[in-house]
Amino acid sequence: MPDSLHLQALEPVGRPLVADAVFEQLHRQILSLELPPGAKISEIDVARAMGVSRQPVRDAFYRLSKLGFLHIRPQRATSVSVISERAVFQAQFIRTAIEAETVRVACAQLTEADHQALVDIIEQQREAVTGQRPLDFHALDDLFHKEICERSGHAHAWEMIRENKAHMDRVRFLSLAFASQDAFDDHCRVLEAIRQRDADAAVAQMRSHLARIRQQLERIRAGHMKYFAHETGEA
């Protein structure tokens, strides 16, 4: 259990809500690398730190493992998964394939009210960039992409993306130290193409946006070698 783990005791709530709260807090700490790749973590320690029983912690661990954030091995210590470059590339491929189509649909189907909802998210992102709040920006980044999927009538598409992007998420978070403005500018260009109902431009902008991680990955890995798995070859 790393010394940097600082979990807050929870107020009394029902079991499903406890599991959700445990999940959200651990998810946030893994994403922000407060719980870094390779860190050992135990149900007992988390339950004690948060003032809850082991069952909701076990439920949260399972959910995190399904997303690829935790590596659970029977009779051995559970650990935060190291980042797989191969998994990052796979997630980027899946996201590009799906989101290129959803943004095309968005150009045809989104209403002015939908456009305004996306503008509101963009404005919140602008504030997060200006205020240097990377966790907030990361959440708003996800919200922007999620809303495009859902407002296009393809909520299931975002669920597929969410299930495959854990390794990509931590690389994205690390990239915000030097590339949050680039991500924000990309979102602005994607939204402008959607508002102009220019499907070809929207697809091109989304592909370019999601491809950035390939250029960023080399820089991030060079500065955080210990966070990455030792792999050979590229996905």
N, C-alpha and C positions, 0 to 999 in steps of 0.2 A: 504494500500500500504506500504510494508516494507521499512524501511529506507535504507536497503542494496541494493535496486534496482537502478542500475546505467545503464540506457539505452542511447545509442548513437543516436543522430539525424541522419537521413538517407539523403544521397544525392538524388536529384530529379530523380526518375525512374518511369516507368509505373506501373499501379495499380497491375497487377499480380506479378511483381517483388517486389513491396512494401510488399505485403502480404507474399511472400516467405521470404523476409528479416526479417519481424517482427516475423514470425514463427520460423525461424532459431535462432534468438537471444533469444527469450523466451524459446525455446526448450533447448538451451545450458544452460541458467540460471536455468531452472528447473532441468535438468539432474545433473548439478554440485551442486545443492542445494543452490545456491545463492538466488534462490526463493525457500524456503523450503516448505515441505508438510504442508498444512494448511494455507499458506500465502494468504491473500486477495489481489486481483488484479482487476483493473477495466479498461474497454476500454478507458475511458476518460483519466485516468492517463497515460496509456501506449501511447496513441495517442499523448498526450501533450509532454511526455518525448522524444518520437522518432521523433516528428515534422511531423506527418502524420495525415490523416483523420481517422475517426473511422471505416470506412468500411474495409480497409485491416486488421485492428486490430481485427475486428469482424470475418473476414475470418480465421485469424490465431488462434483465440480462438476456433473456431469451429473445426479446424483440430487437435488442441491439445486436445480438449475434446474427439474426436473420438479415439485418441490414448490412452486415459486414464490419461492424465497429468492434465487436468483441470476439475473441477466440476462446471458446469454452471447451476444455478437455476434461473428461471424467477422471476424478481422483488426482487432478493436477490443478495448478493455479490458473484461474482465468486471467487473460491479459488483453489489453487493448491491441487490436490488430495493427501490425505495421502496414505501411502504405504500399500497395502493389502497383507498380507502374503499368503492368499489363492490365490490371483492373481499371485503372484510370483511362487507358486507351479504349477499352471495351465500353465503358460508360459513355465516353465522348462519342463513340460510334453510334450507340443506341440513342443517345439524346439527339444527335444530329438527324438521324433517320426519322425519328418521331416528330421532333419539333419543326423540321422543315415542312412537314405536311400540316401540322396543326397551325402554323403561322400562315400557310397558304389558305386554309379554311377560314382563319380569322379575318383575312382581308375581305372575304366575301360575306361573312356572316355577322361580324361584330357591329353593334349599333353605336350611335353617338354616346349613349349612356355607358356602354362598355369602354369606349375610347376614353371617356372622362375618368372612369375608375382606374384605368392604366396610367393616365396622366397624374392622378393623385399619388399612385405608387412611385412614379418617377420623381415627383416633388419630394416625397419622403426620402427617397434614395439620395437626392441632391443634398438634403440636410444631413444625412448620415455621412456622406463623403466629406462635406464641409466640417462637420463636427468630429471627424476621425473616429467613427464608431463602427469598426469592422463587423462585429457580431450583428448589429442592427442592419448594416448594409447587406450582409450575407442572407439574413432572413428576408429582407425586402427583395433581394435578387431572386430567391426561390419563389416568393409570392408573385413576382412579375411573370415568371415563366408558368407557374401554376395557374394563374388567372387566365393567361392566353389559352391554355389547354381547356380549362373548365368553361370559359365563355365561348369557346368554339364548339362546345358540345362533346368534348373528349376528356372528361375527368379521369377516365381509366388510363389514358395515356400518361398523365402525371404520376399515377400510382406505379406504373411500370418503370418510369424514370426513377422515382424515389427509391424503389427497391434495388436499384443497380448503381447508385451514385455515391456510396459512402466513401470510397477511396478518393473519388474525384472531389468530394466536398472538402476534405482536409487540404488538398492541394489548392483548391479555389480560395479557401480561407487564408492560407499562407500567401497567396498571390496578392491579396488585398493590401499588403504592406507597400506594394509598389505599383499596383495596377487597378485600384478601385476606380480611378477616374476613367480609365479605358473601358472598364465594364459598364460604367454609367453612360458613357458616350455611345457605346454599342446599343444599349437599351433604348436610348433616345432615337437612334437611327432605325431600329426595328419598329418602334412605335410609330414613327413618322411614316414609314412605308405602309404599315397597317392602316393608318388614318387616311392615307392617299389611295388605299385599296390597290396598291401595286404589289401583286403577289410575287412576281419574279424578284423584285428588289427586296421584299421582306425575307424571302427564302435565302437570298444571297447574304443579306446582313446577318441572319441567324446563323448560317453556316460559318461565316467569318468570326462571329462572336464566340461560338462554341469551339472553334479551332484554335483560339488563342492559348488554350491550356497546353497545347503541344509545345509552343515556344516557351511558355512560362515554366514548364516542368523541369527542363534542364537547369535553369537558374535556381529553382527551389530545391531540387535534389542536391545540387552542389553545396548549398548552404545548410542542408539538413539530412546528410547522408544516413545518420543513425535512425531516422524515421522510416526509411524505405527497406523493403524486402530485397534480398539478393536474388535477382532473376537474370536469366539469359534469354536473349531474343526479345522481340516486340510483338504484342498482340496484333 
